[in-house]
Amino acid sequence: MKKILMALGLAVAALSGTAVSPSAKTDSVNPATLRLLYWNIQNGMWDGQPDNYDRFVDFVREQNPDICVWCEAATIYNDGTADQRAKELCYLPDNWGELAARYGHSHWYLGGYRDSYPQVITSRYPITAVDHIVGVEPDSVVSHGAGWAQIEKNGHTVNIVTLHTWPQRYSFHALHKDADARKASAAENGGDLYRRLETEYICRHTIGTSPDADRQLWMMMGDFNSKSVIDNYFYKMDPDSTAFLVHDYILTNTPYIDIIAEK
């Protein structure tokens, strides 16, 4: 499972301006803070299906979040297998309201998606759906989709953007081509280039629509399937690698900051 939080943007992790430790237990009705949990839960919490998500619910309740953002939030396979589950037997995403209620969240939002990998937001506070983002055929397809929702707390409007970009080394445009075409696309870093296209489209249709974004509260998170040059002290990759294109665009063209790096 991937635990990647690109940016809590200008909101940092708390509306008071003070970041909250991941291990801290905070009062869920504290008006000064906003506690958020993001995770890629892999195939609709695939590992949680056999026990009716009991361990999953216990884990979330222990973290005591105000908001959760779940990536890969749809049931896909039968328990512990790669066997496709019949659509009529898939619990998620349709029943997120029921599942979220078990860990204390009475509101939920399903982002835009075009396949089996949506993102879902659940919250203690009412959620306003702003947009469901899937892109435009054939040039600007957002492969797994993205979403934009808002939550009000303590007089603040918090914008939440969720996404899941194209995962392959070859471009999305090569998906339905033959093996040689996909191999050629991968050799040209087609996947990195396509993720960069998706990211620009998502940013232009969310934070890019607000001329006052640098004075608002924005968070963006999801499965970016890419790396940030900020972390290159660890990767030790060529700084000109196309693997950095997604986050280079975000950090250069939007007010977002990488909150994990900053804090």
N, C-alpha and C positions, 0 to 999 in steps of 0.2 A: 504494500500500500504506500502511496505517496503522500507525504505531508509537506506541501509547498504552499506557503502564503506569500504571494508576491508583494502586496502592498496593502496596508491599512491606510494608504494615502495620507490625506491631511488630517484624518480623524485620529491618527495614532491608534492606540488600543483602548483609549478611554476618553470620554467626552470632557473630562476634567483636564486632559493633557498629560496624565500620568499613566504610563504603561502598566499593565497588570501582569504579574508573574503567572506563568502557566500553572504553577502549583498552588497559587493562592486560592483560598475559598472566600468568595465575596458574597455579600448580601444581594440576592437576586433582584431586590427592589431598590438598591442603592441608586439614587438619581444621578450620581456623578460619574458612574462607570458604565461601560458597555462590554460585556464579556462574550467573546466570540470563539467558536470552535469550528475549524475547517478540516475536512479529511476527504481523501479519495477512498471510498469504502468498497471498491472493487466489486462490480457486478451486483449492485444492490445489496451490499453486506452479505455476500455469497456465503461466507463462513458462519453467518448468524442464522441462516435458514433452519438448520436442524433443531436448534433450541428455541425456536420462535422468537429470536432476537433478544433473549433474556440477558445475555452477557453484554450485548451492545447497549441495551437500555440501561443496565447497571453502570456501565462505563460513562455514558453521557450524563446520567444523574450525578455521578461522582464529580464530574468536571464542573457542573453547575453553570452551564453557559446561558446567556440571554438569547443568543442567536447561534444557530448551526447552519453551516453550508456543506452539503454533501455532494461530492462529485461521483459519477457512475451510480446514480440513484435509482436505477431500475433493475428489477429481477430479470435475469437472462437465462441462467443454467439451473439444472437440477442440482441438488446438494452435492458438493464436492466433485462434480464432474464437468465435462465440456459438452454435455448433452443439452440441447436447447429445450427450455421448458415451454410447454404449450401456453400460448398467450392468455387463455382464459384461467390459467393456474398461476399467473404471475401476480404476486402480492403488491409489488411496487412497480411504478410510482403511484398508482391510483389510491393506495391506502396509507400514504404518508401521514395524513391527518390522524388516523388511528394510532400509528406507530409513534408519532411525535408526542401525542397526548400522554403516552406512557412515561416519557421523561419530562413532562411538564410544559410542553409547548403546544399552544392551542391554535397557532396560525402557521400556514405553510404556503409556499409559492413554488411552482414548477417552471423552470426556465425554458426557453425555446430549444427544441432539439429535433433532429431529423432521423435519428437512429435509436439505438438502445442505450445511449450514454448521456442522459440528461443530468442537470444539476438541480438540486432542491434546496430551498431555504426554509428553515423552521424557526419560530420565534415565540417568545413570551408576549411580544407586542404585535399589534396589527401590522400587516404587510400590505403595501400598495404596489401592484404590478405596474411597472412603467413600460416595459417592452420585452418582447420575446424575439431573440435575434438568431436567425438562421442563414442570413446572407441572401444573395441573389444568384440564381443560375444564369450562365454557367461559370462566370468569372470570379464571383466573390462568395462562394459557398463557405459558410462556417460549418466545418465538417460534423462536429458533434453538437454544435449549438452553444448559445450563450443567453444570459438573461440580465435584466436590470430591474431591481425592486428598491423600494424605499421603506424605511422604518422610522417612526417618530418616537423620540424619548427625551424627556426633560427639556422640551421645547426645541430640540434639534432634529433636523431631517438628515438621516444617514442614507446615502446612496450605496447600494451593494451591487456590484457587477460580478457575475460568475461566468466562467468559461471552461471549455475543454477543447483544446486545439487538436489538429491532425497529428496522429501518433507515428506515422511511418517515415522511413528515410526518403522514400520517393514521394513525389507530389500527389496531391489528391487528384489532379488531372490525369495521372497515370493509372489510377485505380482499376479502370476497366480495360486497360490495354494489356498487351501480352507481356510475358516475363522479361523479354529483352528490353522492352520500353520501360518497364519499371526499374530494371537494373541500370539503364542509362540515366533515368531520372535521379536515382539514388546517387550515382556517381557525380551528378551535377548539384548535389545537395538540394534536390527538389523539395524535400520535406521541410527543411529549414526555411526555404524561400516561401513556401506556401503558408507556414505558420506565421511568418512575418506579415503576409497579406491578410490573413484572418485577424491578426491582432490589430492591425491598423483599422480594418473595417469595424471591429468591435469598439475600439476607442473612439473612432469618429462618430459612431452612433450612440455613444453613451456620454462619457465625460467631455468629449469634443463638442457636444451640442450646447454646453453651458459656458458662456463667456466669463462667468464668475466662479468657475470651478475651483480656482485657487483660494477662494474664500469660503468654500463649502466643505462638507464632510463626505468623502468618497473612499470606498474600499473596493479593491478588485482582487479576486483570488480564483484559483482553479488549477487544473492540470495543464500547465503551459507546454509540457513536452519539450522544454528547452532549458538552456543554462544562462546565468547572468554573469557578465564580465566582472561584476563586483565580487563574485566568489572565485575568481580565477587565481587568487593566491593559493587556493586548494587544488583546482583542476590543473593549473599549469599548462593550459592549452594556448595555441596561437591566438593572440588577442583579436586577430582579424577573422577568426573562425565564424562561419555562418551560424553556428550553434547559438551565438549571442545576439542574433538579429532581433528576436522578439523583445527581449528586455532592453536592448539598445533603443528600440523604437519607443517603448514606454517611458524610459527614463529621460529621453531626449525631447519627446514631443508632447508629454503630458505633465501635469503637476504631481503625479504619483511619486512616492519615494518607496524604497525597499525597506519596510519597517523592521524586518529581521536583521538586516545589515546595520540599520541605523541604531537599533536598540539592543 
